Amino acid sequence: MTFDVRHPAPEGGTLSVQKALARAGIDTFAPSLLGYGHSTRFGDGLNDPANASLRPCLPDGTCPHPEGCDRTHNPVISPLDQQGTLLLTNPLGGERRAHSSSVRFARTDVWVRDIRQVIDDAIARAKPTDGKVALVGQSLGGQRVGRTLYAANPVLPGSTDTIAKVNRVVSLSSAFGGPTEETTPPGGFATFPLSLNPRPGPSVLPPERAFCPLISVYFRACLAPARAPLRRPRSRSGGARRRARRPLGA
């Protein structure tokens, strides 16, 4: 579970871990988990700049702005007023907008569910002799792989069956530690659907993965229940996903 970044090679072309493994005869699968890459955009709701964060509420909890206000439980990962700081001129045309969606789209155990499907899909496609896969998790991907292999997962039963399908795990630059279960912050979770990150330059990502020259979308872990079954993801770009609904800020 990692980004296969295509970095320019000194001798020309690009460097790709996935391509190198494939040339060595190893079947590799780089899925787009929910909210990443080519996963579903939910009828373009996740491409709507109005779903980025608005200005904060006043200390007494009221909102003086007609488009609304937001709160956040993690100002580093999910900062407020990204409509004003990143999007106000382009594409919002100088005017903040009210959110068009009122649900979150993913949490850690939703991504665990994705990874379980990827494991089954990879085994069905590659047909390894031992019936198992190796998982590579980079950065936050390592945490999600770790959660996938958590035998005592109270949210998604059946981890033992998944663990039996994995023969090894590689983690790269992953941060571990802290509580295993998410708890509601005293002030509630963030009240906006998405957060934005400045995009790397066009030389880093391959053309087929380019979206917007300014921003890319990523998603926070949150307490949305994993309800609906997901379609099987495609091996390279990921398949359609259904969202796990929960009102924002709840």
DRENLO-718271 format. One record per residue (C-alpha): x, y, z; residue in one letter. Coordinates in pm, 1 decimal. Each point is the difference from the previous one (the first is absolute). Example, Ala and Ser with C-alpha at 12.3 -4.5 7.8 and 13.67 -1.06 7.14 Angstrom:
% residues 2
site px:1230.0, py:-450.0, pz:780.0, residuo:a
site px:137.0, py:344.0, pz:-66.0, residuo:s
% end
This chain:
% residues 250
site px:0.0, py:0.0, pz:0.0, residuo:m
site px:218.7, py:277.6, pz:-129.8, residuo:t
site px:29.6, py:264.4, pz:-266.5, residuo:f
site px:201.8, py:-122.1, pz:-297.9, residuo:d
site px:167.7, py:333.0, pz:-69.0, residuo:v
site px:159.1, py:26.0, pz:-345.2, residuo:r
site px:324.2, py:189.1, pz:58.2, residuo:h
site px:214.9, py:116.3, pz:-294.7, residuo:p
site px:302.2, py:-225.2, pz:-48.0, residuo:a
site px:346.1, py:155.8, pz:-63.8, residuo:p
site px:38.0, py:-198.5, pz:-321.4, residuo:e
site px:-348.1, py:89.5, pz:-120.8, residuo:g
site px:-340.0, py:-149.8, pz:55.5, residuo:g
site px:-146.1, py:-46.8, pz:346.4, residuo:t
site px:74.4, py:-202.8, pz:310.9, residuo:l
site px:-287.9, py:-216.2, pz:121.3, residuo:s
site px:15.2, py:-264.2, pz:272.7, residuo:v
site px:-309.3, py:-166.0, pz:-139.8, residuo:q
site px:147.0, py:-22.4, pz:-351.0, residuo:k
site px:328.5, py:-134.7, pz:136.7, residuo:a
site px:-181.1, py:-274.4, pz:189.4, residuo:l
site px:-207.5, py:-84.9, pz:-305.4, residuo:a
site px:314.9, py:-28.5, pz:-216.1, residuo:r
site px:137.8, py:-240.5, pz:262.2, residuo:a
site px:-302.1, py:-222.9, pz:-52.2, residuo:g
site px:-193.3, py:107.7, pz:309.3, residuo:i
site px:-367.8, py:80.2, pz:-46.0, residuo:d
site px:-71.6, py:333.4, pz:167.0, residuo:t
site px:-324.2, py:181.7, pz:75.3, residuo:f
site px:-28.2, py:371.2, pz:84.5, residuo:a
site px:-363.6, py:66.3, pz:95.1, residuo:p
site px:-166.0, py:335.2, pz:49.1, residuo:s
site px:-157.5, py:-18.0, pz:344.1, residuo:l
site px:-315.8, py:198.7, pz:58.8, residuo:l
site px:73.8, py:370.6, pz:-48.0, residuo:g
site px:330.6, py:-48.6, pz:-179.6, residuo:y
site px:107.1, py:-2.7, pz:-363.8, residuo:g
site px:-269.0, py:-131.8, pz:-232.3, residuo:h
site px:-248.3, py:-113.1, pz:262.8, residuo:s
site px:-356.9, py:122.1, pz:-31.5, residuo:t
site px:-68.5, py:374.3, pz:22.5, residuo:r
site px:-361.0, py:-57.7, pz:118.6, residuo:f
site px:-164.2, py:183.8, pz:-286.5, residuo:g
site px:279.6, py:261.6, pz:6.8, residuo:d
site px:-83.8, py:95.0, pz:359.0, residuo:g
site px:365.6, py:-43.6, pz:89.8, residuo:l
site px:102.3, py:223.9, pz:-286.9, residuo:n
site px:-221.8, py:282.3, pz:127.5, residuo:d
site px:220.1, py:275.9, pz:148.0, residuo:p
site px:-295.1, py:103.8, pz:217.8, residuo:a
site px:62.0, py:-311.3, pz:209.5, residuo:n
site px:334.5, py:134.5, pz:122.0, residuo:a
site px:6.0, py:160.2, pz:343.6, residuo:s
site px:-153.4, py:337.8, pz:84.4, residuo:l
site px:91.5, py:261.6, pz:261.4, residuo:r
site px:-27.1, py:-101.8, pz:366.9, residuo:p
site px:-299.6, py:57.5, pz:223.5, residuo:c
site px:21.3, py:274.9, pz:259.8, residuo:l
site px:106.6, py:-99.4, pz:354.4, residuo:p
site px:-365.1, py:-8.8, pz:108.8, residuo:d
site px:-77.7, py:-251.1, pz:-277.9, residuo:g
site px:-189.8, py:238.1, pz:-225.3, residuo:t
site px:78.6, py:64.2, pz:-366.5, residuo:c
site px:-3.5, py:352.9, pz:-146.5, residuo:p
site px:50.6, py:-111.7, pz:-362.4, residuo:h
site px:-289.1, py:-79.3, pz:-237.1, residuo:p
site px:179.5, py:-293.4, pz:-163.2, residuo:e
site px:52.6, py:-163.0, pz:338.9, residuo:g
site px:289.7, py:-76.6, pz:234.4, residuo:c
site px:201.8, py:-306.8, pz:92.1, residuo:d
site px:186.2, py:-154.8, pz:288.8, residuo:r
site px:286.6, py:-250.3, pz:-4.0, residuo:t
site px:146.1, py:-249.8, pz:243.9, residuo:h
site px:342.0, py:2.3, pz:-169.4, residuo:n
site px:107.2, py:339.3, pz:-139.0, residuo:p
site px:327.7, py:-140.5, pz:-135.8, residuo:v
site px:-150.6, py:-272.7, pz:-218.1, residuo:i
site px:-339.3, py:162.6, pz:-49.8, residuo:s
site px:49.2, py:379.4, pz:15.0, residuo:p
site px:-283.8, py:248.7, pz:-10.5, residuo:l
site px:-86.6, py:245.3, pz:-279.0, residuo:d
site px:175.5, py:-176.9, pz:-284.0, residuo:q
site px:-262.5, py:152.8, pz:-225.8, residuo:q
site px:147.0, py:337.4, pz:92.5, residuo:g
site px:368.6, py:-91.3, pz:9.8, residuo:t
site px:25.3, py:-231.9, pz:-301.9, residuo:l
site px:-306.9, py:29.5, pz:-220.3, residuo:l
site px:-147.3, py:347.8, pz:33.4, residuo:l
site px:130.8, py:142.8, pz:-328.3, residuo:t
site px:-1.4, py:-319.3, pz:-204.8, residuo:n
site px:-238.4, py:-180.0, pz:-22.5, residuo:p
site px:-238.4, py:176.5, pz:241.0, residuo:l
site px:15.5, py:335.5, pz:-177.6, residuo:g
site px:46.2, py:203.2, pz:318.9, residuo:g
site px:-299.8, py:-135.5, pz:192.8, residuo:e
site px:-12.0, py:-276.8, pz:261.5, residuo:r
site px:-281.7, py:-251.5, pz:-43.0, residuo:r
site px:-211.0, py:-219.5, pz:226.7, residuo:a
site px:83.1, py:-371.7, pz:-2.3, residuo:h
site px:-191.3, py:-211.1, pz:-249.5, residuo:s
site px:51.3, py:-320.0, pz:201.8, residuo:s
site px:-60.7, py:-73.7, pz:366.5, residuo:s
site px:165.0, py:-341.8, pz:34.1, residuo:v
site px:349.3, py:-132.4, pz:54.0, residuo:r
site px:128.5, py:-251.8, pz:-245.8, residuo:f
site px:247.3, py:-228.5, pz:175.6, residuo:a
site px:165.7, py:-114.8, pz:319.1, residuo:r
site px:284.4, py:-239.5, pz:71.9, residuo:t
site px:-219.1, py:-310.1, pz:7.5, residuo:d
site px:-153.9, py:92.9, pz:-335.6, residuo:v
site px:352.2, py:-10.3, pz:-143.5, residuo:w
site px:57.4, py:-331.7, pz:180.5, residuo:v
site px:-303.9, py:-133.0, pz:-181.3, residuo:r
site px:152.6, py:121.5, pz:-327.9, residuo:d
site px:330.7, py:-172.4, pz:78.8, residuo:i
site px:-177.5, py:-326.5, pz:76.0, residuo:r
site px:-162.1, py:12.2, pz:-342.6, residuo:q
site px:333.8, py:80.8, pz:-164.1, residuo:v
site px:158.9, py:-303.8, pz:168.3, residuo:i
site px:-273.5, py:-230.9, pz:-130.2, residuo:d
site px:15.6, py:158.2, pz:-345.5, residuo:d
site px:380.1, py:-30.0, pz:-18.6, residuo:a
site px:-10.7, py:-367.9, pz:100.2, residuo:i
site px:-270.6, py:-71.0, pz:-257.2, residuo:a
site px:191.7, py:177.7, pz:-277.1, residuo:r
site px:360.4, py:-97.8, pz:75.6, residuo:a
site px:-67.3, py:-349.8, pz:138.5, residuo:k
site px:307.2, py:-13.9, pz:230.2, residuo:p
site px:117.6, py:-352.2, pz:75.0, residuo:t
site px:-44.1, py:47.1, pz:375.8, residuo:d
site px:-330.7, py:183.4, pz:-36.3, residuo:g
site px:140.6, py:304.1, pz:180.6, residuo:k
site px:111.2, py:357.1, pz:-71.6, residuo:v
site px:265.3, py:241.2, pz:127.4, residuo:a
site px:-123.3, py:345.2, pz:107.4, residuo:l
site px:206.9, py:317.1, pz:-31.6, residuo:v
site px:-122.8, py:301.9, pz:196.3, residuo:g
site px:162.1, py:343.6, pz:-23.3, residuo:q
site px:-71.8, py:282.9, pz:244.7, residuo:s
site px:-369.4, py:-16.0, pz:94.2, residuo:l
site px:-29.4, py:-310.2, pz:-216.1, residuo:g
site px:201.4, py:-185.4, pz:263.5, residuo:g
site px:-256.4, py:87.3, pz:264.1, residuo:q
site px:-283.3, py:-127.1, pz:-216.1, residuo:r
site px:185.6, py:-322.7, pz:-72.0, residuo:v
site px:60.3, py:-36.1, pz:372.9, residuo:g
site px:-368.9, py:50.6, pz:72.0, residuo:r
site px:-82.1, py:-259.3, pz:-266.8, residuo:t
site px:212.3, py:-252.8, pz:189.1, residuo:l
site px:-144.7, py:91.9, pz:341.3, residuo:y
site px:-153.0, py:-327.7, pz:119.0, residuo:a
site px:-209.3, py:169.1, pz:271.6, residuo:a
site px:-163.7, py:258.5, pz:-229.6, residuo:n
site px:-334.8, py:71.2, pz:171.2, residuo:p
site px:-148.7, py:175.2, pz:-305.1, residuo:v
site px:67.0, py:-254.5, pz:-274.7, residuo:l
site px:-4.8, py:-366.6, pz:103.7, residuo:p
site px:185.6, py:-258.8, pz:-205.5, residuo:g
site px:354.8, py:130.7, pz:32.9, residuo:s
site px:131.6, py:-352.0, pz:63.4, residuo:t
site px:-102.6, py:-109.4, pz:-349.3, residuo:d
site px:174.5, py:304.1, pz:-151.2, residuo:t
site px:318.5, py:-54.5, pz:201.4, residuo:i
site px:19.4, py:-356.7, pz:-132.0, residuo:a
site px:24.3, py:141.1, pz:-354.4, residuo:k
site px:307.9, py:216.7, pz:72.2, residuo:v
site px:351.6, py:-144.4, pz:13.4, residuo:n
site px:198.8, py:318.1, pz:66.0, residuo:r
site px:-32.5, py:374.5, pz:52.7, residuo:v
site px:232.8, py:289.7, pz:-81.9, residuo:v
site px:-54.1, py:341.6, pz:162.8, residuo:s
site px:175.2, py:313.7, pz:-126.1, residuo:l
site px:8.1, py:322.2, pz:205.4, residuo:s
site px:-316.2, py:-93.5, pz:189.4, residuo:s
site px:-87.9, py:149.7, pz:337.4, residuo:a
site px:-144.5, py:-239.8, pz:255.3, residuo:f
site px:-112.0, py:39.8, pz:359.7, residuo:g
site px:-292.7, py:154.1, pz:180.9, residuo:g
site px:-345.6, py:-146.0, pz:59.4, residuo:p
site px:-130.7, py:-268.0, pz:-235.8, residuo:t
site px:-358.9, py:128.2, pz:2.4, residuo:e
site px:-133.0, py:340.3, pz:-103.1, residuo:e
site px:-187.3, py:201.3, pz:258.1, residuo:t
site px:-214.9, py:306.1, pz:-54.7, residuo:t
site px:193.0, py:320.9, pz:85.7, residuo:p
site px:-155.4, py:226.2, pz:267.6, residuo:p
site px:-105.5, py:253.2, pz:-263.8, residuo:g
site px:-103.4, py:-256.8, pz:-260.6, residuo:g
site px:159.8, py:-86.4, pz:-329.9, residuo:f
site px:62.9, py:236.2, pz:-289.6, residuo:a
site px:-319.8, py:133.5, pz:-154.7, residuo:t
site px:117.8, py:15.3, pz:-363.2, residuo:f
site px:20.6, py:-286.8, pz:-251.8, residuo:p
site px:354.0, py:33.5, pz:-134.5, residuo:l
site px:346.8, py:144.1, pz:52.6, residuo:s
site px:246.7, py:119.2, pz:-261.5, residuo:l
site px:373.7, py:-48.9, pz:-39.4, residuo:n
site px:236.8, py:198.9, pz:-227.8, residuo:p
site px:86.2, py:-225.1, pz:-292.0, residuo:r
site px:354.5, py:-100.2, pz:-90.5, residuo:p
site px:132.8, py:116.1, pz:-333.8, residuo:g
site px:-112.7, py:-171.4, pz:-320.2, residuo:p
site px:329.4, py:-188.6, pz:-30.3, residuo:s
site px:-82.5, py:-208.8, pz:308.4, residuo:v
site px:-335.5, py:-151.5, pz:-96.7, residuo:l
site px:-70.3, py:-172.1, pz:-333.5, residuo:p
site px:-232.7, py:188.1, pz:-239.3, residuo:p
site px:-286.8, py:-246.0, pz:43.9, residuo:e
site px:-9.9, py:85.6, pz:372.0, residuo:r
site px:-3.0, py:376.8, pz:-40.6, residuo:a
site px:-318.5, py:168.6, pz:115.5, residuo:f
site px:27.4, py:369.0, pz:83.9, residuo:c
site px:317.7, py:209.4, pz:-35.9, residuo:p
site px:-48.8, py:146.0, pz:347.4, residuo:l
site px:-134.5, py:-258.6, pz:240.2, residuo:i
site px:-64.5, py:-365.4, pz:65.5, residuo:s
site px:-263.4, py:-143.6, pz:226.8, residuo:v
site px:66.1, py:-223.8, pz:297.9, residuo:y
site px:-219.4, py:-119.0, pz:282.8, residuo:f
site px:13.3, py:-18.8, pz:375.6, residuo:r
site px:-77.5, py:-300.7, pz:216.4, residuo:a
site px:-341.4, py:44.9, pz:156.8, residuo:c
site px:-276.6, py:-187.6, pz:173.0, residuo:l
site px:-215.0, py:-92.8, pz:-297.8, residuo:a
site px:-134.5, py:-358.2, pz:21.6, residuo:p
site px:101.5, py:-245.8, pz:-271.7, residuo:a
site px:-337.8, py:-116.7, pz:-125.5, residuo:r
site px:-40.6, py:-62.7, pz:-370.6, residuo:a
site px:205.1, py:-266.5, pz:-181.6, residuo:p
site px:257.9, py:138.7, pz:-241.2, residuo:l
site px:53.5, py:-101.9, pz:-358.9, residuo:r
site px:322.5, py:-181.1, pz:-74.1, residuo:r
site px:275.0, py:259.0, pz:-63.4, residuo:p
site px:194.9, py:-1.8, pz:-324.0, residuo:r
site px:361.9, py:-104.8, pz:29.6, residuo:s
site px:146.6, py:330.0, pz:-113.1, residuo:r
site px:-240.6, py:284.4, pz:51.9, residuo:s
site px:-252.9, py:-136.5, pz:245.6, residuo:g
site px:-369.1, py:-63.9, pz:-55.2, residuo:g
site px:-315.8, py:182.1, pz:90.9, residuo:a
site px:-68.4, py:43.9, pz:369.3, residuo:r
site px:-306.7, py:79.0, pz:201.9, residuo:r
site px:21.0, py:253.1, pz:276.7, residuo:r
site px:-51.7, py:-80.1, pz:365.5, residuo:a
site px:-248.3, py:263.9, pz:109.3, residuo:r
site px:10.1, py:193.7, pz:324.2, residuo:r
site px:-100.8, py:362.4, pz:56.6, residuo:p
site px:296.5, py:234.0, pz:17.5, residuo:l
site px:107.1, py:109.9, pz:346.0, residuo:g
site px:-183.7, py:-284.6, pz:171.6, residuo:a
% end
